[in-house]
Every structure is written in C-alpha cells, then in structure tokens.
C-alpha cells in the first residue's frame, strides 16, 4: 500500500509561546525549529528505508514555516527544493480576530464564543475566521487526491507538510471519530509526523504524532 507521512511544521516563536498562528502572518521557523526540522529530515530518511517508494512526492502548505520544514526534509533526502509542491488548501486555520492571541486572551476577549468553540471547534468559527469544518473542506480537496494516488500503487509515498488543525482534522476523519472532538483526542506537536498506509481497504494508521529521533 502507498504511504502518507503527514507532518506538522517545526517550531516557530508563536508555537513556542502558545499563540495562535494562522494565515494572517508568515513568520519563519525559530532557530530551534530549524534544528528540529533537520532532525526530522534524518528521521524520515530512516522511515523511508522501511517503505517502498519508487515514487516520492513532498507537498507543502505555502506558509514559510511549512516550506522551511519541507526544504529540510528534501535536503536530508538529497532532493532538489524545486520538486516540493505547494497547495493553498493545506494552509492553517484562519483564526480571524484570534490570530496572535493565547487561549487565555481569546477567552478574555470573547468568553461565550470561545467556550462554544472549545466545545465544538469543528462547527464553530473563529471570529472573522474559519471553523474546523472549513479547514476540512479545503484540505480534503487536496488530501483526497493524494490518498487516491497512493492507493493506486504500493510503491508510492507522499510527505505532506501542513499545520496543527489541518493534520488533526484529517486524522480524526481517518479514525472515524466524532469531528467535534478532534482537538480533544489528538495532538500535533511541532515536527511531529503520522504514517498512514492506503491500499484496497481502510487506511492503516501506523504512527500518530511521532517525534523526530
């Protein structure tokens, strides 16, 4: 079966500080994030030694933090940076007016809306922004196509570098869990990755939020 490696970008100053970072800023990785991305690249090289991969694609969100992570992975695999594909559908949730805020600051600004969002982030939109369902719709348009490509040939592998909400929503779908619980049931650490196999039957989830070695 073809293999999907679903990666969250490495550490940024915002992620280290617990601040929302959606689509309204495009900062680079923090210095520690650059180092961690290189470690991730080495770890994924080792993963590929165990996976058939006559065809390998790297697909990234166009956000700088994702592209830097994807470039570190490509470098570890001796692949040209120009081979990295990008798709806007993989961008992080638009947090709207909550962009740049911590959870505590969001609760202070919009207590009722924040409580509703924490209870059901899939159906509840951020103020002037998106919901988990919005993220799922646009990300699925990209990921469904990749999954179908993988299912057609067991010697295919795709490394997708995306974001916190994108990855958790997708994994929740694959597990068949209630979508409103995607934040409660799943974590996506910076530079964490999940490994999923696609073939003739249901997807086979082999790793979830694995850390770089």
N, C-alpha and C positions, 0 to 999 in steps of 0.2 A: 504494500500500500504506500501511496505517496505521503510525504511527511511535511507538516506545517510546524515551524518554530515561531511562536508568537512572542515577541519581545516588547517589553516596555523600555522606553529610552532611559538613559543613565541619569545621574543626579544633576539637578540644577540648584541654583540658590533658592528658588521658590520651593522646590520639593523638600529640600533640607530644612526649610523654615516652616513647613506645613501650610504654605499659602497656595491658594488656587491659581493654577496657570493653565489657561485655556487657549483661546485664539486671539486675544487682544494684546499679546506681547510675544516676542520671538527671541528670547534670550538664549545664549549658548549654554553648553554644559559648564558646570563648575569645574575647577581644576581636579577635584576628587572624582568628578563624574567622567572626565577624560580618562583617568587612570582605570576606573572601574569598567568603562567601555572596552578598553584594551584587554582587560582580563576576561570580559565576556566573549570577545572575539576568539581568544585562545580556547575558552571552554567549548564554544560552538564548533571549532575545528575538531576537537576531540569527539563531540557528539556525531559529527559527520562521518567519522571513521567507522561508526557502527550503523550508519544508514546508507542504503543505496541512493545514489544521487547523480545519475548520468546527466540530469538537467537540474540546474540550481538557479533560483531567482532570489534577489533581495528586493523587497518592496517596502517603501518607507512613507510615512507621513512627510509632507514637505516642511514641517516645523524644523527649525535649525537643530534643536536638541535631538530629534529623531535622526536627522541626516548625519549629524556627527557620530551618533551611535552606529548607524548603518555603515558609515565610512570606516570606523574602527573594525567592524566585523569583516568588511570587504578586504581591508588591508591584511588582517590575520589570515585570510584565505587566498591572498595574492590575486585578488580580483580587481580590475580597474574600477575606479569610482564611477565612471560613466555608465557602467552596467546597472547601477542602482535605479530602480523605477520609483516613481512617486505617484501618490494619489491623494487628492484633497479629501476623499471620503474617509481617510484614516485620521484626520485631524481630531484633536481632543475636543471634548465637550465645550461649547461656548458657555462660560459661566455668567455672561452678561455683567450685571452690576456687582456680582460677587467676585469677579476676577481680581486677583491680587489679595483677597481677604483670607484670613484664617477662619476655621469653623466657628470659633467664638465670636469673631467680628460679624460673620454672617447672621448668627443668632441675635446679636445685639441690634443689627440693622433691620432685620425682617423676621421677628420671632415666630409669627404664625406661619409664614411661608416656609421658613427654614424647617420648622417642625414637620410640616406636610412633606417637604422634600426628603427629609431624613426617613420618614415613614414609608414613602414610595417615590424614590428618585427616578423610577422608570417612567411614571406618568406625569410627575410634577416638574414643570420647567423652572429653571433659574430665572430670576427677574431679568427681562430683556435678553434671555439666553435660551438654552436648549434643555430638554429632558433626556433621560437615558433612552427613551424610545426614539427620539430624534437622532441620537448618535447611532443607535442600532440600525435604523433605516438606511442611513447613508453609508455606514461601514459595511453592512451586509451586501450592498450592491457591489462592493469591491471583493469582500472575502468569500462570498458565494462563488464568484467566478474563479478565484484562486483554488478553493476547495474542489471544484469540479475538475479543474486542470490537474490537480494532484491525484484525484480518484481515477483518472484515466490511465495512469502509469505508475507502478510502484517505484520506479527509479527516478522519480521527480521529488524535489524538495524546494520549499519556499520559506524564506526567512522574512517575516513581516515585522517591521519596527513601528510601533504605534504608541498608544498612551494608556493611562490608567483606566478611564471609563471605557474606552474602545475595547480593551482587552477583557475587562471583567464582564461587560455585557455579552461579548461573544462567547466567552467560556460558560457563562450562565445558560445561554441558549443551547450550547452543545451538551451540557449536563442535563438539560430538561428541567431545571429548577424554576420556581416562580420568579419572573423577571424583577419584580419589585424588591427582591432580596439580594440582588447582585452585589450591592455594597456590603451587606452583612455576611455573605457566605464566602466571598473571595477577596484576596489581597493581590495587589500587583506592585511589587517593590521595584524601585529603580534598577534597571538592568536585569530584572527577573525575567525568566522565559518559561513558556509552556510548550510541550511537544505533543502533537496530535497526529494520528495516522488516519488517512482517508483511503477507502477502497470500496468494495462492493456492499458493505453493510454499514452499521452505525459507526461514527467516528470512534477511534480508540485513543483515549487520553492517557498518555504515558508519563507526563510530568506536568506539574502545575506550580508556577511561580518559583522555579528552581533558581538558585543563586549561582553566580559565576564562581568557579573554583579559585 
